[in-house]
Amino acid sequence: MLKQRIWSKVLKSAVAAASIAMVLQTAPVYADTVHKAKEGDTFYELAQKYGVNLVQLMNANKDVNPTNIYEGMDITIPGKELRALSTAGPAKIETIEAAKAAVSPLSVISAENMVEAWGKTFNYSSTLQVKASAYSAAESENGKWGAVDYFGKPLKLGTIAVDPKVIPMGTKVLVTGHSHSGLPKQAFVATASDQGGAIKGRRIDIFIPGSQKAVAHFGYQDVTLYILN
């Protein structure tokens, strides 16, 4: 009788442990994840896609201008539910840190004049080493014409000021080698659509959306431009 009681307790404990393990394996795990923005993404569409509240999504990305979501930007998706099924092994939760660490390196095939960034391949005709600075939409940096480029169009991410004697106006380039939280990592496509009195020779000025103080952190940096075909 005593043995039966002992075995009964052992069996109950085993069943309870197995049940707990199954619950842990199939219970929803909530964690912020990262969406790598694509051309045309909006907060509204991302909220619909991931099934999250629009306001919560925007609050999780307060440093992102809703009208300037560019390709390659990291968008935090708050509280996305991920499940770890017992047949699928341990749950793989993509955290913001993991996503940032997993950015694919810039790949250049010099023999074929090709450069790959963000999973896209670009053909280039030449490269140019330049000294880069950055500017904001502040009135003090743009004079009487305001926050518009040389052609009168609103400044946006991807606008750069150049010396047209070195880089003709309208030239598209892939900017690489920069470092600033307001710019896509590793590389971004820009158009020579602005000029500046101090931008002479191998110099460019990169427009960065954000406060004048935040943009000032860019300082001066040596960057490489791939002149796109």
LUMNUTOR-704266 format. One line per 4 residues: number of its first residue (from 1); for each residue x, y, z of N, C-alpha, C. Coordinates in nm, 2 decimals. Layout:
# LUMNUTOR-704266
NUM	X/Y/Z/X/Y/Z/X/Y/Z  ...
//
This chain:
# LUMNUTOR-704266
1	0.08/-0.12/0.00/0.00/0.00/0.00/0.09/0.13/0.00  0.19/0.12/0.08/0.29/0.23/0.09/0.35/0.26/-0.05  0.39/0.14/-0.11/0.46/0.15/-0.24/0.37/0.22/-0.34  0.24/0.18/-0.34/0.14/0.23/-0.43/0.13/0.38/-0.42
5	0.13/0.43/-0.29/0.11/0.57/-0.26/0.24/0.65/-0.31  0.35/0.59/-0.29/0.48/0.65/-0.34/0.48/0.66/-0.49  0.44/0.55/-0.56/0.44/0.55/-0.71/0.33/0.65/-0.76  0.22/0.66/-0.68/0.12/0.75/-0.73/0.17/0.89/-0.72
9	0.24/0.93/-0.61/0.30/1.06/-0.60/0.40/1.09/-0.71  0.48/0.99/-0.74/0.59/1.00/-0.84/0.52/1.03/-0.98  0.42/0.95/-1.01/0.35/0.97/-1.14/0.28/1.10/-1.15  0.22/1.15/-1.04/0.16/1.28/-1.04/0.26/1.39/-1.06
13	0.37/1.38/-1.00/0.48/1.48/-1.01/0.53/1.48/-1.15  0.55/1.36/-1.21/0.60/1.35/-1.35/0.50/1.42/-1.45  0.37/1.39/-1.43/0.26/1.44/-1.51/0.26/1.59/-1.50  0.27/1.64/-1.38/0.27/1.79/-1.35/0.39/1.85/-1.42
17	0.51/1.79/-1.41/0.63/1.85/-1.47/0.61/1.85/-1.62  0.56/1.74/-1.68/0.54/1.74/-1.82/0.44/1.84/-1.87  0.34/1.87/-1.79/0.24/1.97/-1.82/0.30/2.11/-1.82  0.38/2.13/-1.72/0.44/2.26/-1.71/0.53/2.29/-1.83
21	0.61/2.18/-1.86/0.70/2.20/-1.98/0.63/2.23/-2.10  0.51/2.16/-2.12/0.43/2.18/-2.25/0.38/2.32/-2.25  0.33/2.37/-2.13/0.28/2.51/-2.12/0.39/2.61/-2.15  0.51/2.59/-2.10/0.62/2.68/-2.12/0.66/2.68/-2.27
25	0.65/2.56/-2.34/0.69/2.55/-2.47/0.59/2.61/-2.57  0.46/2.61/-2.53/0.36/2.66/-2.62/0.30/2.80/-2.58  0.34/2.85/-2.46/0.29/2.98/-2.41/0.34/3.09/-2.50  0.26/3.19/-2.52/0.31/3.30/-2.60/0.42/3.38/-2.53
29	0.52/3.42/-2.61/0.63/3.50/-2.56/0.62/3.63/-2.62  0.62/3.74/-2.54/0.61/3.87/-2.59/0.74/3.94/-2.58  0.78/4.00/-2.69/0.91/4.07/-2.70/0.90/4.17/-2.82  0.97/4.28/-2.80/0.98/4.37/-2.91/1.06/4.30/-3.02
33	1.02/4.32/-3.14/1.10/4.27/-3.26/1.13/4.39/-3.35  1.20/4.36/-3.46/1.24/4.47/-3.55/1.19/4.44/-3.69  1.14/4.54/-3.75/1.10/4.53/-3.89/1.20/4.62/-3.97  1.25/4.56/-4.07/1.35/4.63/-4.16/1.26/4.70/-4.27
37	1.25/4.83/-4.26/1.16/4.90/-4.35/1.19/4.88/-4.50  1.08/4.88/-4.57/1.09/4.87/-4.72/1.03/5.00/-4.78  1.06/5.02/-4.91/1.01/5.14/-4.97/0.86/5.14/-4.97  0.80/5.26/-4.92/0.66/5.27/-4.92/0.59/5.23/-4.79
41	0.67/5.18/-4.69/0.61/5.14/-4.56/0.55/5.26/-4.49  0.44/5.24/-4.42/0.38/5.34/-4.34/0.35/5.28/-4.20  0.34/5.36/-4.10/0.30/5.31/-3.97/0.17/5.24/-3.97  0.07/5.29/-4.05/-0.06/5.23/-4.05/-0.05/5.09/-4.11
45	0.02/5.07/-4.22/0.03/4.94/-4.29/0.10/4.84/-4.20  0.21/4.89/-4.13/0.28/4.80/-4.04/0.20/4.76/-3.92  0.12/4.85/-3.87/0.03/4.82/-3.76/-0.07/4.71/-3.80  -0.12/4.72/-3.92/-0.21/4.62/-3.98/-0.14/4.49/-4.00
49	-0.02/4.49/-4.05/0.05/4.37/-4.09/0.09/4.29/-3.96  0.13/4.36/-3.85/0.18/4.29/-3.73/0.07/4.28/-3.63  -0.05/4.34/-3.65/-0.16/4.33/-3.56/-0.13/4.40/-3.43  -0.07/4.52/-3.44/-0.04/4.60/-3.32/-0.11/4.73/-3.32
53	-0.13/4.79/-3.21/-0.20/4.92/-3.20/-0.11/5.03/-3.26  -0.18/5.11/-3.35/-0.11/5.21/-3.42/-0.04/5.31/-3.33  -0.11/5.35/-3.22/-0.05/5.45/-3.13/0.07/5.39/-3.06  0.06/5.26/-3.02/0.17/5.20/-2.95/0.29/5.18/-3.04
57	0.26/5.16/-3.17/0.37/5.14/-3.27/0.44/5.27/-3.28  0.37/5.38/-3.29/0.43/5.52/-3.31/0.50/5.56/-3.18  0.45/5.52/-3.07/0.52/5.56/-2.94/0.65/5.48/-2.93  0.65/5.36/-2.98/0.78/5.28/-2.98/0.88/5.33/-3.07
61	0.84/5.42/-3.16/0.93/5.47/-3.26/0.93/5.63/-3.27  0.94/5.69/-3.15/0.92/5.83/-3.14/1.03/5.91/-3.22  1.14/5.85/-3.24/1.25/5.92/-3.32/1.23/5.91/-3.47  1.12/5.84/-3.51/1.10/5.82/-3.65/1.00/5.91/-3.71
65	1.03/5.99/-3.81/0.93/6.08/-3.87/0.84/6.00/-3.95  0.71/6.00/-3.92/0.61/5.91/-3.99/0.61/5.94/-4.14  0.65/6.06/-4.19/0.65/6.09/-4.33/0.78/6.06/-4.40  0.87/6.01/-4.32/1.01/5.98/-4.38/1.06/5.85/-4.33
69	0.98/5.74/-4.36/1.02/5.61/-4.33/1.10/5.56/-4.46  1.23/5.53/-4.44/1.30/5.50/-4.56/1.35/5.35/-4.55  1.38/5.30/-4.67/1.42/5.16/-4.68/1.55/5.13/-4.60  1.54/5.02/-4.52/1.65/4.99/-4.44/1.64/5.03/-4.29
73	1.55/5.12/-4.27/1.53/5.17/-4.13/1.48/5.06/-4.04  1.53/5.06/-3.91/1.48/4.97/-3.81/1.35/5.03/-3.75  1.24/4.95/-3.76/1.12/4.99/-3.70/1.09/4.89/-3.58  1.07/4.94/-3.46/1.04/4.86/-3.35/0.90/4.82/-3.35
77	0.87/4.69/-3.35/0.73/4.64/-3.34/0.71/4.60/-3.19  0.63/4.67/-3.12/0.61/4.64/-2.97/0.53/4.52/-2.95  0.58/4.44/-2.85/0.50/4.33/-2.80/0.46/4.23/-2.90  0.54/4.20/-3.00/0.50/4.10/-3.10/0.50/3.96/-3.03
81	0.40/3.88/-3.06/0.39/3.75/-2.99/0.45/3.65/-3.08  0.54/3.57/-3.01/0.61/3.46/-3.08/0.59/3.34/-3.00  0.56/3.22/-3.07/0.53/3.10/-2.99/0.65/3.00/-3.02  0.68/2.93/-2.91/0.78/2.82/-2.92/0.71/2.69/-2.91
85	0.69/2.62/-3.02/0.62/2.49/-3.03/0.71/2.38/-2.98  0.66/2.28/-2.92/0.74/2.17/-2.87/0.81/2.10/-2.98  0.76/2.10/-3.10/0.83/2.03/-3.21/0.93/2.12/-3.28  0.93/2.25/-3.24/1.02/2.34/-3.32/1.14/2.37/-3.24
89	1.16/2.32/-3.12/1.28/2.35/-3.04/1.26/2.48/-2.97  1.37/2.53/-2.92/1.37/2.66/-2.84/1.32/2.77/-2.92  1.26/2.87/-2.86/1.20/2.98/-2.93/1.32/3.07/-2.97  1.31/3.13/-3.09/1.41/3.22/-3.14/1.35/3.36/-3.15
93	1.38/3.44/-3.05/1.32/3.57/-3.04/1.42/3.67/-3.09  1.38/3.75/-3.19/1.47/3.85/-3.25/1.46/3.98/-3.18  1.56/4.01/-3.10/1.56/4.13/-3.02/1.62/4.24/-3.11  1.60/4.36/-3.06/1.66/4.48/-3.13/1.81/4.47/-3.14
97	1.87/4.42/-3.03/2.02/4.41/-3.04/2.06/4.31/-3.14  1.99/4.19/-3.14/2.03/4.09/-3.23/2.01/4.13/-3.38  1.90/4.20/-3.40/1.88/4.25/-3.54/1.98/4.34/-3.58  2.03/4.44/-3.49/2.13/4.53/-3.53/2.26/4.46/-3.56
101	2.29/4.36/-3.48/2.41/4.29/-3.49/2.42/4.20/-3.62  2.30/4.17/-3.67/2.29/4.08/-3.79/2.29/4.16/-3.92  2.32/4.28/-3.92/2.32/4.36/-4.05/2.42/4.30/-4.14  2.38/4.27/-4.26/2.47/4.21/-4.36/2.58/4.31/-4.40
105	2.70/4.26/-4.42/2.81/4.36/-4.45/2.80/4.41/-4.60  2.86/4.52/-4.62/2.86/4.58/-4.75/2.95/4.49/-4.84  2.90/4.45/-4.96/2.98/4.37/-5.05/3.01/4.44/-5.18  3.14/4.44/-5.21/3.18/4.51/-5.33/3.25/4.41/-5.43
109	3.20/4.40/-5.55/3.27/4.32/-5.65/3.33/4.42/-5.75  3.46/4.46/-5.72/3.53/4.56/-5.80/3.54/4.52/-5.95  3.57/4.39/-5.98/3.59/4.35/-6.11/3.47/4.37/-6.20  3.35/4.37/-6.14/3.22/4.38/-6.21/3.16/4.52/-6.18
113	3.22/4.60/-6.11/3.17/4.73/-6.07/3.03/4.72/-6.01  3.02/4.63/-5.92/2.89/4.61/-5.85/2.91/4.62/-5.70  2.81/4.67/-5.63/2.82/4.68/-5.48/2.68/4.64/-5.43  2.68/4.56/-5.32/2.55/4.51/-5.27/2.53/4.57/-5.13
117	2.42/4.63/-5.10/2.38/4.68/-4.97/2.23/4.66/-4.95  2.20/4.62/-4.83/2.06/4.59/-4.79/2.00/4.49/-4.88  2.08/4.39/-4.93/2.02/4.29/-5.02/1.99/4.33/-5.16  2.03/4.46/-5.19/2.01/4.51/-5.33/2.15/4.53/-5.40
121	2.15/4.50/-5.52/2.28/4.52/-5.60/2.27/4.64/-5.69  2.38/4.72/-5.68/2.39/4.84/-5.76/2.51/4.84/-5.85  2.49/4.89/-5.97/2.61/4.90/-6.06/2.66/5.04/-6.05  2.79/5.05/-6.04/2.85/5.19/-6.03/2.96/5.21/-6.13
125	2.98/5.33/-6.17/3.08/5.36/-6.27/3.22/5.40/-6.21  3.22/5.45/-6.09/3.35/5.49/-6.02/3.32/5.52/-5.88  3.43/5.53/-5.80/3.41/5.57/-5.66/3.48/5.70/-5.63  3.45/5.76/-5.52/3.50/5.89/-5.49/3.51/5.90/-5.34
129	3.63/5.93/-5.29/3.66/5.96/-5.15/3.63/6.11/-5.12  3.54/6.13/-5.03/3.51/6.27/-5.00/3.50/6.30/-4.85  3.51/6.42/-4.81/3.49/6.46/-4.67/3.35/6.51/-4.66  3.28/6.45/-4.56/3.13/6.48/-4.55/3.10/6.55/-4.42
133	3.01/6.64/-4.43/2.95/6.71/-4.31/2.80/6.68/-4.32  2.72/6.74/-4.23/2.58/6.72/-4.23/2.51/6.85/-4.20  2.38/6.86/-4.25/2.30/6.98/-4.21/2.16/6.94/-4.19  2.09/7.02/-4.12/1.95/7.00/-4.08/1.86/7.09/-4.16
137	1.73/7.09/-4.12/1.63/7.18/-4.18/1.63/7.32/-4.11  1.72/7.34/-4.02/1.72/7.46/-3.94/1.73/7.58/-4.03  1.66/7.69/-4.01/1.66/7.81/-4.09/1.81/7.87/-4.10  1.88/7.86/-3.99/2.01/7.92/-3.99/2.11/7.84/-4.08
141	2.07/7.72/-4.13/2.16/7.64/-4.21/2.11/7.65/-4.36  2.00/7.71/-4.38/1.94/7.70/-4.52/1.91/7.84/-4.58  1.93/7.95/-4.51/1.91/8.08/-4.56/1.77/8.12/-4.59  1.75/8.22/-4.67/1.62/8.27/-4.70/1.53/8.18/-4.77
145	1.58/8.08/-4.84/1.50/7.99/-4.92/1.43/7.89/-4.84  1.48/7.87/-4.72/1.42/7.77/-4.63/1.47/7.62/-4.66  1.40/7.53/-4.60/1.44/7.39/-4.61/1.41/7.32/-4.74  1.47/7.37/-4.84/1.45/7.32/-4.98/1.59/7.30/-5.04
149	1.59/7.21/-5.14/1.72/7.19/-5.21/1.74/7.29/-5.32  1.84/7.28/-5.41/1.87/7.37/-5.51/1.76/7.39/-5.61  1.68/7.28/-5.63/1.57/7.28/-5.72/1.44/7.32/-5.66  1.44/7.36/-5.53/1.32/7.41/-5.46/1.23/7.30/-5.41
153	1.29/7.18/-5.40/1.21/7.06/-5.35/1.24/7.05/-5.20  1.15/7.00/-5.12/1.17/6.99/-4.97/1.29/6.90/-4.95  1.37/6.93/-4.85/1.49/6.85/-4.81/1.43/6.72/-4.75  1.50/6.61/-4.79/1.46/6.48/-4.73/1.58/6.39/-4.72
157	1.57/6.28/-4.65/1.68/6.19/-4.64/1.72/6.14/-4.78  1.85/6.15/-4.81/1.89/6.12/-4.95/1.93/6.24/-5.03  1.91/6.36/-4.97/1.95/6.48/-5.03/2.10/6.51/-4.99  2.18/6.54/-5.08/2.32/6.58/-5.05/2.36/6.70/-5.13
161	2.43/6.79/-5.06/2.48/6.91/-5.13/2.62/6.88/-5.18  2.65/6.92/-5.30/2.78/6.89/-5.36/2.84/7.01/-5.44  2.96/6.99/-5.48/3.03/7.09/-5.57/3.00/7.03/-5.71  2.91/7.10/-5.79/2.87/7.05/-5.92/2.99/7.03/-6.02
165	3.10/7.10/-5.99/3.22/7.08/-6.07/3.28/6.94/-6.05  3.26/6.88/-5.93/3.31/6.75/-5.90/3.21/6.64/-5.92  3.09/6.67/-5.87/2.97/6.58/-5.88/2.86/6.65/-5.95  2.83/6.62/-6.07/2.72/6.69/-6.14/2.59/6.68/-6.07
169	2.51/6.79/-6.08/2.38/6.79/-6.01/2.29/6.68/-6.07  2.22/6.61/-5.99/2.13/6.50/-6.03/2.20/6.37/-6.02  2.33/6.36/-6.00/2.40/6.23/-5.99/2.35/6.15/-5.87  2.32/6.03/-5.89/2.29/5.94/-5.78/2.41/5.86/-5.73
173	2.42/5.86/-5.60/2.54/5.79/-5.54/2.50/5.70/-5.42  2.58/5.60/-5.40/2.56/5.52/-5.28/2.66/5.57/-5.18  2.62/5.62/-5.06/2.71/5.68/-4.96/2.74/5.57/-4.86  2.87/5.55/-4.84/2.91/5.44/-4.74/3.02/5.50/-4.65
177	3.04/5.43/-4.54/3.15/5.47/-4.45/3.11/5.57/-4.34  2.98/5.61/-4.34/2.94/5.71/-4.24/2.89/5.64/-4.11  2.87/5.73/-4.01/2.82/5.68/-3.88/2.73/5.79/-3.82  2.60/5.76/-3.81/2.51/5.86/-3.74/2.38/5.79/-3.73
181	2.32/5.81/-3.61/2.19/5.74/-3.58/2.08/5.78/-3.67  2.09/5.90/-3.73/1.98/5.95/-3.82/1.99/5.90/-3.96  2.09/5.82/-3.99/2.12/5.77/-4.13/2.11/5.62/-4.13  2.07/5.56/-4.24/2.07/5.41/-4.25/2.22/5.36/-4.23
185	2.23/5.25/-4.17/2.36/5.19/-4.14/2.43/5.15/-4.27  2.55/5.16/-4.28/2.64/5.11/-4.38/2.63/5.18/-4.52  2.51/5.20/-4.56/2.49/5.26/-4.70/2.35/5.32/-4.72  2.34/5.42/-4.80/2.22/5.47/-4.85/2.23/5.54/-4.98
189	2.13/5.54/-5.06/2.13/5.61/-5.19/2.09/5.75/-5.17  2.17/5.84/-5.23/2.15/5.98/-5.22/2.16/6.05/-5.36  2.10/6.16/-5.37/2.10/6.24/-5.50/2.16/6.38/-5.48  2.25/6.41/-5.57/2.32/6.54/-5.56/2.21/6.65/-5.61
193	2.14/6.70/-5.52/2.03/6.80/-5.55/2.04/6.93/-5.48  2.16/6.95/-5.41/2.17/7.08/-5.34/2.32/7.12/-5.35  2.34/7.25/-5.32/2.47/7.31/-5.32/2.49/7.40/-5.20  2.61/7.43/-5.17/2.64/7.52/-5.05/2.77/7.59/-5.08
197	2.77/7.71/-5.03/2.89/7.80/-5.05/3.02/7.74/-5.00  3.01/7.66/-4.89/3.13/7.60/-4.83/3.16/7.46/-4.89  3.07/7.41/-4.98/3.09/7.28/-5.03/3.17/7.29/-5.16  3.30/7.28/-5.15/3.39/7.30/-5.27/3.48/7.18/-5.27
201	3.51/7.13/-5.40/3.60/7.02/-5.42/3.54/6.89/-5.37  3.62/6.81/-5.32/3.57/6.67/-5.27/3.51/6.68/-5.14  3.40/6.75/-5.13/3.32/6.77/-5.01/3.17/6.75/-5.04  3.10/6.69/-4.95/2.95/6.68/-4.96/2.89/6.72/-4.83
205	2.77/6.76/-4.83/2.70/6.79/-4.71/2.57/6.71/-4.71  2.55/6.63/-4.61/2.44/6.53/-4.61/2.33/6.58/-4.53  2.21/6.59/-4.59/2.09/6.63/-4.51/2.04/6.52/-4.42  2.03/6.55/-4.29/1.98/6.45/-4.20/1.85/6.50/-4.13
209	1.74/6.43/-4.14/1.62/6.48/-4.07/1.64/6.48/-3.92  1.60/6.58/-3.85/1.62/6.58/-3.70/1.66/6.72/-3.65  1.68/6.73/-3.53/1.71/6.86/-3.47/1.85/6.90/-3.51  1.88/7.03/-3.51/2.01/7.08/-3.54/2.12/7.03/-3.45
213	2.08/7.01/-3.32/2.18/6.96/-3.22/2.21/6.81/-3.25  2.11/6.74/-3.29/2.14/6.59/-3.31/2.22/6.58/-3.44  2.19/6.66/-3.54/2.26/6.65/-3.67/2.41/6.69/-3.65  2.43/6.78/-3.56/2.57/6.83/-3.54/2.66/6.72/-3.49
217	2.61/6.62/-3.43/2.69/6.51/-3.38/2.77/6.44/-3.50  2.72/6.46/-3.62/2.79/6.39/-3.74/2.93/6.44/-3.75  2.95/6.57/-3.73/3.09/6.63/-3.74/3.14/6.62/-3.88  3.26/6.58/-3.90/3.32/6.56/-4.03/3.37/6.42/-4.04
221	3.33/6.35/-4.15/3.37/6.21/-4.17/3.42/6.19/-4.31  3.51/6.09/-4.32/3.56/6.05/-4.45/3.46/5.94/-4.50  3.40/5.96/-4.61/3.31/5.86/-4.67/3.35/5.83/-4.81  3.30/5.71/-4.86/3.32/5.67/-4.99/3.19/5.67/-5.07
225	3.19/5.74/-5.19/3.07/5.74/-5.27/3.09/5.65/-5.39  2.99/5.57/-5.42/2.98/5.49/-5.54/2.89/5.56/-5.63  2.95/5.61/-5.75/2.87/5.68/-5.84/2.78/5.58/-5.92  2.65/5.58/-5.90/2.56/5.48/-5.96/2.54/5.51/-6.11
229	2.52/5.40/-6.18/2.49/5.42/-6.33/2.34/5.46/-6.35
//
